[in-house]
Amino acid sequence: MDDFALTAENLVIGYGERIVLRDLNFAVRPGEIFGILGNSGCGKSTLLKNLIGIFTPLGGRITMLGEELDPARPDAFLKLMTRIGVTYQGGALFGSMTVAENVALPLELHTNMKEAEIRETVREKLALVDLADFGDFLPGELSGGMRKRAGLARAIALDPHLLFFDEPSAGLDPLAAAGLDRLILSMREKLGVTVIVVTHELDSIFAITDRVIVIDKNRKTIVAEGAPAELRKTSPDPFVRSFLDRDGLRRS
């Protein structure tokens, strides 16, 4: 298991006594783009929140970058959290702060960098996401795609080893979504980061992911794992084949 960037072992997640997903076992290899897929309401976002420490699993274990994810050890937990980056559907930017100030915030909170160093790092991160000229803009002055890219710039501010995306293409037109897909691939190549993405967008699934897990909300667990193109052709599970087919996805 030490050879993996993230592992989930016998994971059970839910709220109180209500189990959302159970018997989750999967491993993410360093440097790959790993997709978490499933029908609406299956618990994809809940799983993501467990993986990034917002929620605590009801059972099982998550190991990330060689360390067990354990909120009960706050110092070790916080140190581990600084090694990951997270982007949310709407960008989750602070509306009263400029784009540059949003990107600078993790550096101000978690490093001893001087002001000039922070400014230079912010410029570098904004350039990486094609927002070099928008640092002084407020989030409300940006398009939806630009806000997502600004959120990505903030997520990579601390040079994370693991980068999580929650529905990165949601709400974007096809051209903007394709541009974001190319940017995610670029982040993997330029930064050497491992990517975990929750998505239901078929174009993105086949364009960027190396491997995926497919979750079925009726069975409350993972029903397939592998390369998406291969699963679409050869999975013995009709739900999986239908989900990864465009017409099947519309019906799901």
LUMKOLFI-689170 format. One record per residue (C-alpha): residue in one letter; x, y, z. Coordinates in Angstrom, 3 decimals, m for minus. Each point is the difference from the previous one (the first is absolute). Layout:
N
type x y z
A X Y Z
...
END
This chain:
252
type x y z
M 0.000 0.000 0.000
D 2.982 2.348 0.431
D 0.302 0.194 m3.784
F m3.336 1.819 m0.279
A m0.823 3.686 0.387
L m3.299 m0.811 1.712
T m1.738 m3.146 1.178
A m3.421 m0.717 1.419
E m0.352 m3.236 1.927
N m3.369 m1.440 1.022
L m1.373 3.534 0.086
V m3.503 0.657 1.321
I m1.402 3.524 m0.296
G m3.261 1.625 0.994
Y m1.752 2.236 2.477
G m0.675 m1.230 3.508
E m1.637 m3.387 m0.350
R m0.793 0.468 m3.710
I 2.525 m1.789 m2.206
V 0.499 1.622 m3.391
L 2.767 m2.267 m1.353
R 1.714 m3.089 1.358
D 2.784 m2.473 m0.776
L 1.984 2.558 m1.999
N 3.452 m1.231 m0.992
F 2.128 1.794 m2.579
A 3.483 1.413 m0.491
V 1.252 2.976 m1.998
R 3.410 m0.243 m1.663
P 2.446 2.922 0.101
G m0.298 2.257 m3.033
E m3.275 m1.351 m1.329
I m3.338 1.724 m0.504
F m2.535 m2.094 1.880
G m3.748 0.449 m0.456
I m2.810 m0.567 2.491
L m3.189 m0.612 m1.987
G m3.571 m0.961 0.754
N m3.637 0.824 m0.489
S m1.576 3.062 1.593
G m0.303 m0.289 3.764
C 2.346 m2.976 0.298
G 2.306 1.709 2.503
K 2.889 1.156 m2.204
S 0.286 3.403 1.667
T m0.416 m1.544 3.447
L 2.879 m2.348 m0.790
L 2.115 2.942 m1.117
K m0.719 1.850 3.254
N 1.198 m3.049 1.924
L 3.156 m0.228 m2.107
I 0.928 3.643 0.704
G m0.792 m0.142 3.716
I m3.203 2.063 0.125
F m1.926 m3.068 1.199
T 1.294 m2.946 2.025
P m0.744 m3.502 m1.329
L m2.304 m2.236 2.010
G 2.447 m2.844 m0.529
G 3.136 m1.043 m1.855
R 3.156 1.922 m0.712
I 1.296 2.643 m2.400
T 3.742 0.232 m0.615
M 1.303 3.024 m1.865
L 3.578 0.611 m1.103
G 1.163 m2.773 2.315
E m1.826 1.269 3.092
E m3.307 m0.983 1.510
L m2.615 2.737 m0.144
D m0.883 0.559 3.648
P m1.747 3.225 1.126
A 0.490 m1.132 3.601
R 3.687 0.929 m0.397
P m0.458 3.687 m0.915
D 3.656 0.952 m0.552
A 0.709 m2.920 m2.338
F m3.391 0.452 m1.663
L 0.603 3.690 m0.757
K 3.478 m0.716 m1.330
L m1.428 m2.648 m2.317
M m2.744 2.368 m1.174
T 2.620 2.508 m1.156
R 1.253 m2.658 m2.420
I m3.290 m0.182 m1.871
G m1.981 2.479 m2.083
V m3.766 0.066 m0.494
T m2.140 1.753 m2.597
Y m3.748 0.309 0.422
Q m2.835 0.274 m2.514
G m0.469 3.758 0.258
G 3.607 0.827 0.780
A m0.809 0.766 3.677
L 1.892 3.283 m0.218
F m0.429 2.779 2.553
G m2.082 2.582 m1.840
S 1.362 3.030 1.855
M 3.623 m0.884 m0.803
T 1.727 0.368 m3.344
V 1.074 m3.062 m1.934
A 3.618 0.620 1.034
E m0.993 0.336 3.661
N m1.922 m3.277 m0.196
V 3.024 m1.803 m1.428
A 2.314 1.607 2.555
L m2.098 m1.110 2.987
P 1.396 m3.571 0.381
L 3.529 1.389 m0.261
E m0.694 2.562 2.702
L m1.563 m2.579 2.304
H 2.351 m2.940 m0.476
T 3.435 1.335 m0.939
N 2.597 2.449 1.279
M 0.451 1.557 m3.421
K 0.625 3.723 m0.179
E m2.474 2.298 m1.719
A 2.099 0.330 m3.142
E 0.371 m3.781 m0.247
I m3.742 m0.443 0.371
R m0.683 2.534 m2.747
E 2.384 m1.799 m2.351
T m1.494 m3.409 0.783
V m3.515 1.342 m0.590
R 1.108 1.370 m3.382
E 1.462 m3.391 m0.926
K m3.150 m1.915 0.981
L m2.310 2.403 m1.832
A 2.173 m0.298 m3.108
L m0.265 m3.798 0.186
V m3.809 0.241 m0.250
D 0.020 2.730 m2.669
L m1.132 2.766 2.366
A 3.175 2.049 0.130
D m1.856 3.247 m0.723
F m2.909 m0.556 2.392
G 1.595 0.102 3.447
D m1.649 3.316 0.898
F m3.491 m1.128 m1.017
L m2.657 m1.040 2.494
P m1.486 m3.490 m0.487
G m3.354 1.521 m0.938
E 1.637 1.717 m2.961
L 1.124 m3.312 m1.525
S m1.828 m2.522 m2.154
G m0.872 m3.391 1.462
G 2.934 m1.670 m1.732
M 2.403 2.666 1.199
R m1.210 m0.388 3.590
K 0.687 m3.715 m0.219
R 3.517 0.723 m1.269
A 0.540 2.517 2.797
G m1.084 m2.674 2.472
L 2.534 m2.334 m1.583
A 2.741 2.623 0.387
R m0.788 0.192 3.714
A m0.080 m3.803 0.256
I 3.549 m0.277 m1.412
A 1.411 2.911 2.019
L 1.774 m2.330 2.441
D 1.271 m2.355 m2.738
P m2.171 m2.939 1.085
H 0.750 m3.631 m0.689
L m3.687 m0.868 m0.342
L m2.584 2.126 m1.788
F m3.742 m0.606 0.410
F m2.727 1.277 m2.351
D m3.719 m0.011 0.781
E m1.978 0.069 m3.276
P 2.507 2.323 m1.722
S m2.039 0.382 m3.211
A m3.381 0.580 1.656
G m1.753 3.049 m1.437
L 2.520 0.591 m2.778
D m0.684 0.122 m3.717
P 1.717 m2.718 m2.094
L 2.911 2.214 m1.062
A 0.729 1.182 3.552
A m0.314 m3.568 1.287
A 2.461 m1.268 m2.599
G 2.392 2.800 0.931
L m0.193 m0.992 3.654
D 0.687 m3.634 m0.927
R 3.159 1.101 m1.820
L 0.998 2.035 3.037
I m0.405 m2.988 2.318
L 2.210 m2.083 m2.298
S 2.507 2.854 m0.033
M 0.075 0.129 3.809
R 0.818 m3.685 0.104
E 2.840 0.442 m2.500
K 1.471 3.265 1.305
L m0.360 m0.628 3.724
G 0.196 m3.796 0.130
V m3.116 0.014 2.159
T m2.390 m2.903 0.528
V m3.598 0.927 m0.835
I m3.258 m1.362 1.406
V m3.104 1.303 m1.731
V m3.699 m0.437 0.725
T m1.899 0.459 m3.248
H m2.958 m1.197 m2.040
E 1.056 1.692 m3.249
L 0.683 m2.740 m2.557
D 2.254 2.137 m2.191
S 2.219 0.755 2.998
I m0.034 m3.583 1.202
F 1.413 m1.306 m3.273
A 2.275 2.996 m0.631
I 1.914 0.150 3.269
T m0.430 m3.008 2.298
D 2.416 m2.919 0.025
R m2.150 m2.150 2.270
V m3.364 0.373 1.692
I m2.221 m1.570 2.591
V m3.732 m0.197 m0.694
I m2.414 0.194 2.941
D m3.610 m1.234 m0.116
K m2.330 1.712 2.465
N m2.313 m3.026 0.131
R 2.782 m2.380 1.024
K 1.733 2.712 2.078
T 3.478 m1.014 m1.052
I 2.558 m0.112 m2.807
V m1.160 m2.206 m2.864
A 2.920 0.459 m2.424
E 3.567 1.260 m0.166
G 2.261 0.473 m3.001
A 0.657 2.036 m3.120
P m3.301 1.604 m1.077
A 0.228 m0.975 m3.679
E 0.636 m3.618 0.921
L m2.796 m0.060 2.571
R m2.443 1.359 m2.567
K 0.831 m2.861 m2.362
T 0.648 m2.951 2.260
S m1.563 0.488 3.428
P m2.297 m2.891 0.862
D m2.233 2.419 1.916
P m2.826 1.466 m2.152
F m0.235 3.066 2.237
V 3.666 0.821 m0.566
R m0.207 m0.397 m3.761
S m3.166 2.099 m0.125
F 1.475 2.708 2.237
L 3.064 0.376 m2.182
D m2.088 0.159 m3.151
R m1.301 3.466 m0.892
D m3.614 m1.120 m0.484
G 0.171 m2.110 3.130
L 1.279 2.948 1.998
R m2.934 2.137 m1.109
R m2.403 m2.653 1.294
S 1.760 m0.513 3.357
END
